[in-house]
């Protein structure tokens, strides 16, 4: 692959890395992008060996996301596949400390592993640094989500990672919401960063994929071994699409964040809302609709531009009431609606939301 940051050269900005990393060498008549390698079988005596062990599309994507996060990336079939590989590092019976408000897939997996006595799971308020520090004593792994999904709590990653390391715990951070454009957890002491590449990395709601980015070669090798053994491999076409999406990640995040910040300004104080939650960065907003589940569902069903859907991080704006999912934590308000702000014009997004909110407001 093309060297995205030559030795001795200047440190490149994320905007530049997203464009140049994971490219083929700049040779005459070489393609600008790694072509899609639709093959399960390779001729013997090379490095790839077999389709479950490697693919040039994986390598290109891993080079690019690894450059952005500052670590060694391993691509997986989904975000959950990456999460499973990271949790598989924990020895049987050991303790994992995790946020009480997290992606429901993460919480569900931790609870399942705990029910099988594979691990012990301890859930904490990840924004309470003292509580996390206390819980980390004796833990094998600290799992961080920041901002949390969908409560949007923010962790002091550097402080709690340092505390966890004092107790010999590994630190993993789900960076799906923030992306490496806004937050690079490895620089703050994390050992592993996890992404649902389905979301902002690919950015177009057409890919199911995940990734784990390790701070060390040993951890990366462990993830490759897990992926190969359990077959949690991404398809070449999906990997090609995810890399194509990653090329525009910085500009998409910039526009979506700008829209989100303006929407927060306009929505704060609306009479139909009890609360507007926003961590100060990123493109996810959680609003709590006055009156609970019924008006919140009505908002999700009646908007025209905002798409009622469960995923996030695409170019289009989506929304959903999170408690419609039985697995969502009971501490999440019934009326909480998560907004994934996209790239449409902010005036149109605001008009669409407030046209429904105004109708819901009894005043």
N, C-alpha and C positions, 0 to 999 in steps of 0.2 A: 504494500500500500504506500501511497504518497505520505511522506513525513510531514505531519501537520504542524510540528513545532521543532524545527531543526536545532540540534545541540548548539548552544552558544548564541542562538538567535533571540530576538525579543519575545517576551511573553505576549501571546496573542489574546485578543478579546474574544468572548464567547460568540459574538456575531460572526467573527472571522472563522473560528474553529468549526462552527456549525456548517459553514460552506465548504471548507477545504479538507476536513478530516475524513478519512475513509474513502479517498479517491484513488483510482489507479495511477500508476506513475505517469508523468507528463512526457510521453514518448510520441513520436510522429505516428499519426493515425490511430492512436490509442483512444478508446471510448472515454468520455468524461465521467461516466458512471460505471460501476461494476454491473455487467449484464445479469439478468436473472438466470441462476444456475439450477435448472429443473432436472436434477439427477439424484439417484439414490446410490449409484455405483461409480467408483473411480478406478482407473487403471492402476495396477499395483506398483509398489515401490516409491510412492510419494508420501506426502505428509497427511493427506486428508483421509485415506484408507476406506471410509464408508460414510454414507449419508447421515448416520446418527452421530458421527463424531465431528463432522465439520462441513462447512459450506462457505464459499467465497462471499456470499451475501451476508452471512453472519459476521464474518471477519470485518467487512467494511462497516457494518452498523456498529459493531463493538469498538472499532477504532474511533468512530465519531463520538459516540456517547461517552466512551472512556475519556476522551480528550476533554469533553465538556465538564465531566464530573471530577476529573483529575485522578482517575484510578483505572483499574483493569476490569473491563466490562464483559459479562457473559450474558448472552441473549437466551431467553426462555420462551416457551409457547404462550405464556400468559403471565400477568402479574402474580396470580396465585401460585403458579409454578415456581416463580422466583422466590416468593415468600416461603413456600414449603422447603425449598432448597436451603434457605438461610436458617430456618428453624431446625432443620435436620442436623445442624452443627451442634445442637444442644444435647448433652449426654442424658441418657434415661434418668428420670427422677429429678433432674435439675430444675431450677426456678427461672422463669422468664417474667420480667416486669414489663408491662405494656400499658398504653393509655386506656382508660375506661371508655373513652370515646375514640373509636378508630373505625376504619373501614370494616364493614360487617363481615367480610370474608376473613380478615385477619382475626377478629375476635372469635368468630365461629371456629376457625381452625385451632386457635389456642384452647378454647373450651373443649373441643373434641379431644385434643391431645391430653388435656388434663383429666377428662373423664376416663380415658383409657390408661391413666397413670403413666403416660409417657413423659409428661413434664408436670411441673407445678406452675400455675399461672397466677400472677398477682397483678391486679388492675389498679391504676393510680390516676390522679389528675396530673397529666403530664406538664401542665403549666405551673404546678406547685413544686418548685425546685427542691425545697426541704423534704417534702413527702417522697419525691422520687429518689433523692439521695438516701433517705432512710431505707426505702424498700430495696435499693440496689445492693445493700449489704447481704452477702451470701448468694446473690443471683449469678447465674451463668450468662445471661443475656439481658440487655436493656433494649427494648424495642421502642423506637420513637416515631411518632407521626406528628409533623408540625408544618403547617397548621393541621389540626385534627379534622377528621371527616365525620359528621358535618358540623360539629360544634365550633370549629375554627379557633381552638385554643392553640397558643404558641408556646413552644418549649425553649428554654435556654439550653440549646444543644451543647455548647462548649462546657457549661458548668456541670450538667448531669452526665455528660460523657466522661469528663475527668473523674467525677465521683465513682462512676461505674468501673472505670479502669483501675482505680485504687483497690477495688475489690476483685479484680481479675476478670470482670465480665466483658464480653463482647458487646459492641454497640452497633445496632442496625437502625437506619433511618429510612422511612418511607418518604421519598422526596417527590411523590407524584404531583401534589398540589403546587409546590413552589417551583419545581424544575431547576436544573442547574443554572438557568439564566438568573434566577433570583436568590438561590441558596445552594452552596456547595458543602454539604455536611462533612465530607472527608477532611476539609480544611479546619473543621471545628472539633475534630477528634473521633468522628465515627469510623468504624472499621468497615462497614458495608452500607451502601445506598441501594434501595430498591425502587423500581419504577413499574407501574402499570404503563407500559409504552402504548397501550390502547388509547390513553388519554392525550396529554399535551404533546408527548414526543412525536407520535404519528399525526395527531391533530385533525384528522378528517373523518373520524367515525367509521372507518372502513378496515381497521386492523385490530386483531386480538393478539397481544404480545406483551412480554415482560422482560425485565432485565435486572441483574444484580451487578453492582459495581464495587469491586473490592479494593481495599487499600494496599493489599499485599498479594504477591504471586501465589503464596500458599493457599490463601482463601479462594482466589480465582480458580486455582487448580481443583479445589474441593468442589466448587460449583460446576466446573466442567465435568468432573467425575459423576456428580449427582445427575446432571442433565443426560449424560451418555447412558448411565445405568438405568434410569427410570424413563427415558424416552421423552423428556419434557422439552422437545425441540421445536423451534419456530419453523414455519414453512418458508422456503426461499422467496416466494412472491410477497408474503406479508413482510418479510424483513426488508425487501427492496422498497416497499411502500413506506414502511416506518422510517427508513433512512431518508427517503425523499421528503417526508413530512418534517423530519428533524432539521432539514436545511433551512426551513423558514421559522423554526421555533423562536428565535429571539424577536423577530418582528411580530409574530403572532402574539407572543406573551406581552410585548410592549403595548400593542393595540388593545388587547383584551383587558389588561390591567388598567389602562387609561379609561376604558369604558366603565369598568367596575368601580373605579374611584369616583367617577362622575355620577354614576347611579347611586352610590352610597350617599353622596352629598344631596341628591335630589329626593331620595326615598326617606332619609332620616326625618322623623317627626310626622310622617304620614299617619293620619288618624286611624287607618285600618291596620296599622302595624304596632305590635307591642315592642318590637325590638328589631334592630338591623345590626347583624354581626358581620364584622369585617376585620381581619387581622392587620390591615394596613398595607398589605402587598398581595399580589396575585389577582386572580380573576374569579374567585369563588366568593359569593356572598350568601349568607343564610339570613332569611327574614322570618320573623315569627308573626304569623297573621293573627289578629285579634279574633277570638271566638273559637279557636281550636281547629279540629280536623276538617269539619265541613266547609268553612270558608277557604281553608288552605287548599283543599281538593278542588274547590270551585275555581280558584285562581289558576291552578295547574291545568285545568280542563278548558278554560275559556280564552286563554291568550292565543293570539293568532301567529305572532312571529316566534315567540318562545315555544320550543318543542317540549311536550311532556314526555320525558325520557329519563332513564336512570343513569346513563353515563354522563361524562363531562369532558371538558378539555378540547372539544372540537371547534371548528370555525363558526358553527352555528350555536346560538344560545339555547340552553336547555334548563328545565326546572322540574322539580318533583318534591312532593311531601315525603320526607324520609320515613316517618313512622308508618307509612303504608306497607313497609316491609316488616314482617313479624320479627325478623332478627335484629332490627334496630334497637338500640338501648332505650330502656324505659325513661331514662333521665333526659332524653331528647324531647323537647316539647311537641305535643300533637300537632300544633300549628306551624312547625318549622318547615319552611320550603327552601331547599338549596338551589341557588341560582348559579349556573355555569355560564359566565358572560362570554359571548363570542365576539365576532368582528363586525357585526352589523353597525349601522350608524346609531350612536347612543340616543339621539332624539327619538328614533323609531322604537328602540327597545324600551325607553322610558314611557313613551306614549302607550305602547301595548300593555305594559304592566299596570300603569295607573288607570287606564280605561276600565280594567277589571277591579282594581282596588277601590276606585272611587264608587263603583257600583256596589261593592261589598260593604262599604262604610255606612252604617245606619245613620250617621249624622249628615 
